[in-house]
Amino acid sequence: MEILIRNASINDGKAISALVRQLGYAGEADVIANRLSQMLQHPDHTVYLASRENQVIGWVHVFKTLRLESGLSTEIGGLVVDAQHRNQGIGTMLVRSAIRWSIEQNITRIRVRCNSTRMEAHRFYRQLEFREIKTQLVLDYRIDSQESRLNQ
């Protein structure tokens, strides 16, 4: 059974949302389809899918990022392979697609951020020669419809 890696299309939202849920996120199909639509229209983002026998079994999202302090790079925004298809080289194929896209964009560095609890993911990326460069805390500030308390 051959694995096909291809660019995502707007029709893939439902399949992607099922895999998003395997990452532990809500993954409502309409929300994911809307986000996918936005990404597909943005030249700084791409999404690749892995499929077997016309069934989507994995995806990777990669995007360009430009930071004042560290310059231009790409980042893997998300990667998941269906639980029943893991440890078969599919994640590696998806990461290689992300790396190839980065090279096509003339970018020489790709990063990934992993939840500190995802030890399998840490091992996976290290096997692909990703190196840990720092540990960081990710903080989130929710902006509601009312004026932010920071402006008071």
Secondary structure, 3 states (H helix, E strand, C coil): CCEEEEECCHHHHHHHHHHHHHCCCCCCHHHHHHHHHHHHCCCCEEEEEEEECCEEEEEEEEEEEEECCCEEEEEEEEEEECHHHCCCCHHHHHHHHHHHHHHHCCCCCEEECCCCCCHHHHHHHHHCCCCCCCCCCCCCCCCCCCCCHHHC
